Amino acid sequence: MTLARTLAVAGLPTLILAGTVRAQLPLVADRPDFTEGPGTVGLGAAQIEFGYTFGRDRGGPTVTTHSLGEPLLRLGLLAEWIELRLGTGLVAQRTRIDGADLDENGFEDLYVGFKLALSEQNGVIPALGILPQATLPTGSDPFSSGQVLPGVNLVYSWDVTKTFSLSGGTQVNRAVGESGDGIAEWAQSLSGGFGLGDRYGLFGEWFAVLHDGPGGVQAEHYANTGLTWLVTDDAQWDFRVGIALNDRAEDVFFGTGLSLRLRRPPG
């Protein structure tokens, strides 16, 4: 799953806005942290977000992963509160076992989803969005599940002050277990974003991925932090770094990316 959602400019509205207003606002990206935001790009808008991530895990064989491209295309369709999402990525992975290296390269399965902005924040009640989503078995053999894996992601956020916001996500997706059977995979996250002036942002995040496995529930816990720089109102650069919080998680990862608004909403 793509690490996503970022803080763009603190205090800006992120939900259902009129096109004439939204078109004048800086973009809000769904990278680089794991948590998605509840806001859409706006009717008639197009946005692409892409990047690179390095990961290394020494739990058993040493596995080094390069995630290349990570493109996510977001298109505002039909109404202000809905967007279409398409994503995939190229992966290069090296596994070292007993001094020998196994190299595998290829594309991940295609991600298809919709984001529906449900409501704006109302006091302590957060802004809400929901993402029906699925991956389709289009990837290369080492990285494809070989089947359609549907899921759903409920996202929520609070603007706590003009310079600080909280956001979270609760999702469940179908996944393939070690035996090849379908299993439910849950994920939970909580991210805090800080505005550093008009163009810079800082976030800190915890997230976990859980699924059934031999001996019970298997959980991976991570901590993640990063910076964003709104270069222009239509372009944002990001950097992130994360570490494992338990033995089952990938030891370390870091990456960088860029988000570009290709077409603003009319207005």
C-alpha positions as CSV (number, residue, x, y, z in Angstrom):
1,M,0.0,0.0,0.0
2,T,1.3,3.4,-0.9
3,L,2.4,5.6,2.0
4,A,0.3,8.7,1.5
5,R,-1.5,11.8,2.7
6,T,0.5,14.9,3.7
7,L,0.0,18.3,5.3
8,A,0.0,21.0,2.6
9,V,-0.8,24.4,4.3
10,A,-2.2,24.2,7.8
11,G,-5.7,25.7,8.3
12,L,-6.9,25.4,4.7
13,P,-10.3,23.8,4.2
14,T,-9.9,20.3,2.8
15,L,-13.4,19.2,2.0
16,I,-16.5,20.2,-0.1
17,L,-15.6,23.6,-1.5
18,A,-17.1,25.6,-4.4
19,G,-15.0,25.3,-7.5
20,T,-14.5,29.1,-7.7
21,V,-13.0,28.9,-4.2
22,R,-11.1,25.6,-4.5
23,A,-9.4,26.7,-7.7
24,Q,-7.6,29.5,-5.8
25,L,-6.3,27.2,-3.1
26,P,-2.9,25.4,-3.0
27,L,-3.2,21.7,-3.6
28,V,-3.6,19.2,-0.8
29,A,-1.8,15.9,-1.5
30,D,-2.4,12.3,-0.2
31,R,1.3,11.7,0.3
32,P,3.8,11.1,1.9
33,D,2.3,9.6,5.1
34,F,0.2,6.5,5.3
35,T,-3.0,8.3,6.3
36,E,-5.3,9.5,3.5
37,G,-7.1,12.8,3.9
38,P,-10.9,13.1,3.6
39,G,-10.7,15.9,0.9
40,T,-11.1,15.5,-2.8
41,V,-9.3,17.3,-5.6
42,G,-12.5,19.0,-6.8
43,L,-14.8,18.6,-9.8
44,G,-12.9,18.9,-13.1
45,A,-9.4,18.8,-11.4
46,A,-6.6,16.4,-12.1
47,Q,-3.6,15.7,-9.8
48,I,-0.7,13.3,-10.0
49,E,1.4,12.3,-7.0
50,F,4.6,10.2,-7.4
51,G,7.8,9.3,-5.6
52,Y,10.5,6.8,-4.5
53,T,10.8,4.7,-1.3
54,F,13.8,2.7,-0.1
55,G,13.1,0.0,2.5
56,R,15.2,-2.6,4.3
57,D,14.3,-5.5,6.6
58,R,16.8,-7.7,8.4
59,G,14.2,-10.0,10.1
60,G,15.5,-13.3,8.7
61,P,16.9,-12.9,5.2
62,T,17.9,-9.3,4.5
63,V,15.4,-7.8,2.0
64,T,16.1,-4.4,0.3
65,T,13.3,-2.8,-1.7
66,H,13.2,0.1,-4.1
67,S,9.7,1.3,-4.9
68,L,9.9,3.4,-8.1
69,G,7.5,5.9,-9.5
70,E,4.6,5.3,-7.0
71,P,2.2,7.2,-9.3
72,L,-1.3,8.0,-8.0
73,L,-3.6,9.8,-10.4
74,R,-6.6,11.6,-8.8
75,L,-9.4,12.9,-11.0
76,G,-12.4,14.9,-9.9
77,L,-15.5,13.4,-11.5
78,L,-19.3,13.9,-11.5
79,A,-19.5,16.1,-8.3
80,E,-17.3,18.2,-6.0
81,W,-17.2,15.4,-3.4
82,I,-16.0,12.4,-5.5
83,E,-12.7,11.5,-7.2
84,L,-11.4,8.5,-9.1
85,R,-8.0,7.2,-8.0
86,L,-5.6,5.0,-10.1
87,G,-2.2,3.9,-8.9
88,T,0.6,1.3,-9.4
89,G,4.4,1.2,-9.1
90,L,7.6,-0.5,-10.2
91,V,9.4,-2.5,-7.5
92,A,13.0,-3.7,-7.5
93,Q,13.7,-6.1,-4.6
94,R,16.9,-7.9,-3.5
95,T,16.8,-10.8,-1.0
96,R,20.1,-12.0,0.5
97,I,20.0,-15.6,1.8
98,D,23.2,-17.3,3.0
99,G,25.4,-14.9,1.1
100,A,23.5,-15.3,-2.2
101,D,21.3,-12.6,-3.8
102,L,17.9,-13.1,-5.4
103,D,16.8,-10.1,-7.5
104,E,13.2,-9.6,-8.5
105,N,11.8,-6.7,-10.5
106,G,8.3,-5.8,-11.8
107,F,5.1,-3.9,-11.4
108,E,2.7,-4.0,-8.5
109,D,-1.0,-4.7,-9.1
110,L,-3.1,-1.8,-10.3
111,Y,-4.9,0.1,-7.5
112,V,-8.4,1.5,-8.3
113,G,-10.5,3.4,-5.9
114,F,-12.9,6.3,-5.3
115,K,-12.8,8.9,-2.6
116,L,-16.1,10.2,-1.3
117,A,-16.0,13.3,0.9
118,L,-18.9,12.7,3.3
119,S,-18.9,15.8,5.6
120,E,-17.0,18.7,6.9
121,Q,-15.7,19.1,10.5
122,N,-18.4,20.2,12.9
123,G,-16.9,21.0,16.3
124,V,-15.5,17.8,17.8
125,I,-17.1,15.8,15.0
126,P,-14.3,15.2,12.4
127,A,-14.4,15.7,8.6
128,L,-15.2,12.3,7.1
129,G,-14.4,10.5,3.9
130,I,-14.6,7.0,2.7
131,L,-12.6,5.1,0.0
132,P,-14.0,2.0,-1.6
133,Q,-10.9,0.5,-3.3
134,A,-9.4,-2.7,-4.8
135,T,-6.2,-4.0,-6.4
136,L,-6.5,-5.8,-9.7
137,P,-4.1,-8.7,-10.7
138,T,-2.2,-6.8,-13.4
139,G,1.3,-6.9,-11.8
140,S,4.4,-8.9,-12.4
141,D,4.5,-12.5,-11.0
142,P,6.7,-11.7,-8.0
143,F,4.5,-8.9,-6.9
144,S,1.0,-9.8,-8.0
145,S,-1.7,-11.4,-5.7
146,G,-3.2,-13.1,-8.8
147,Q,-6.7,-12.1,-7.7
148,V,-9.0,-9.1,-7.1
149,L,-8.6,-7.8,-3.6
150,P,-11.3,-5.3,-2.5
151,G,-11.4,-3.1,0.6
152,V,-12.7,0.0,2.2
153,N,-10.9,2.9,4.1
154,L,-12.7,5.3,6.4
155,V,-10.7,8.5,6.9
156,Y,-11.3,11.4,9.3
157,S,-9.5,14.6,10.3
158,W,-9.7,17.6,12.8
159,D,-8.3,21.1,12.4
160,V,-7.4,21.5,16.0
161,T,-5.8,25.0,15.6
162,K,-4.7,27.1,12.7
163,T,-1.3,25.4,12.6
164,F,-2.1,21.9,13.9
165,S,-4.4,19.1,12.6
166,L,-5.0,15.5,13.4
167,S,-6.1,12.8,10.9
168,G,-6.6,9.1,11.0
169,G,-7.7,6.1,9.0
170,T,-9.3,2.7,9.6
171,Q,-9.4,0.3,6.8
172,V,-9.9,-3.4,6.0
173,N,-8.8,-5.0,2.8
174,R,-8.8,-8.6,1.4
175,A,-5.3,-10.0,1.3
176,V,-3.6,-13.3,0.5
177,G,-2.3,-15.3,3.5
178,E,0.8,-17.5,3.7
179,S,-1.3,-20.5,2.7
180,G,-2.7,-18.7,-0.4
181,D,-6.2,-18.3,1.2
182,G,-8.0,-15.0,1.4
183,I,-7.7,-13.2,4.7
184,A,-8.9,-9.8,6.1
185,E,-6.0,-7.3,6.6
186,W,-6.8,-4.3,8.9
187,A,-4.8,-1.1,9.1
188,Q,-5.1,1.8,11.6
189,S,-3.2,5.1,11.6
190,L,-3.0,8.5,13.4
191,S,-1.1,11.4,12.0
192,G,-0.5,14.9,13.4
193,G,0.4,17.8,11.0
194,F,2.1,21.1,11.9
195,G,2.1,24.2,9.7
196,L,5.6,25.9,9.5
197,G,4.7,29.2,7.9
198,D,2.7,29.4,4.6
199,R,4.7,26.9,2.6
200,Y,6.2,24.2,4.9
201,G,4.7,21.4,6.9
202,L,5.9,18.7,9.3
203,F,4.0,15.5,10.3
204,G,4.5,12.7,12.7
205,E,2.5,9.4,12.4
206,W,1.9,6.0,13.9
207,F,0.4,3.2,11.8
208,A,-0.2,-0.5,12.1
209,V,-1.1,-3.3,9.7
210,L,-2.8,-6.4,11.2
211,H,-3.9,-9.8,9.8
212,D,-4.4,-13.4,10.9
213,G,-1.5,-15.7,10.7
214,P,0.1,-18.8,12.4
215,G,-0.4,-18.5,16.1
216,G,-2.9,-15.6,16.0
217,V,-3.0,-12.0,14.9
218,Q,0.2,-10.7,13.2
219,A,0.8,-7.0,13.6
220,E,3.4,-4.6,12.1
221,H,3.8,-1.2,13.9
222,Y,5.6,1.8,12.5
223,A,6.5,5.4,13.3
224,N,6.8,7.8,10.4
225,T,7.8,11.5,10.1
226,G,8.5,13.9,7.3
227,L,8.5,17.4,5.7
228,T,6.6,19.0,2.9
229,W,7.3,22.1,0.9
230,L,4.7,23.8,-1.2
231,V,6.9,25.0,-4.1
232,T,4.0,26.6,-5.9
233,D,0.2,26.5,-5.4
234,D,0.2,23.5,-7.8
235,A,3.4,21.7,-6.8
236,Q,4.5,20.1,-3.6
237,W,7.7,18.3,-2.7
238,D,7.9,15.8,0.3
239,F,10.4,13.8,2.2
240,R,9.7,11.1,4.8
241,V,11.5,8.5,7.0
242,G,10.1,5.7,9.1
243,I,11.2,2.9,11.5
244,A,9.8,-0.3,12.8
245,L,8.2,-0.4,16.3
246,N,8.2,-4.2,16.5
247,D,10.1,-7.2,15.1
248,R,7.5,-8.0,12.4
249,A,7.7,-4.6,10.8
250,E,10.1,-3.5,8.1
251,D,13.2,-2.1,9.9
252,V,13.5,1.2,8.1
253,F,12.2,3.1,5.1
254,F,12.7,6.6,3.6
255,G,11.6,8.3,0.5
256,T,10.8,11.5,-1.4
257,G,8.1,12.6,-3.9
258,L,6.4,15.3,-5.8
259,S,2.7,16.2,-6.2
260,L,1.5,18.2,-9.2
261,R,-1.9,19.6,-9.9
262,L,-2.3,19.2,-13.7
263,R,-5.7,20.8,-14.0
264,R,-7.5,23.1,-11.5
265,P,-11.2,23.0,-11.0
266,P,-13.0,25.6,-13.3
267,G,-13.8,28.9,-11.7
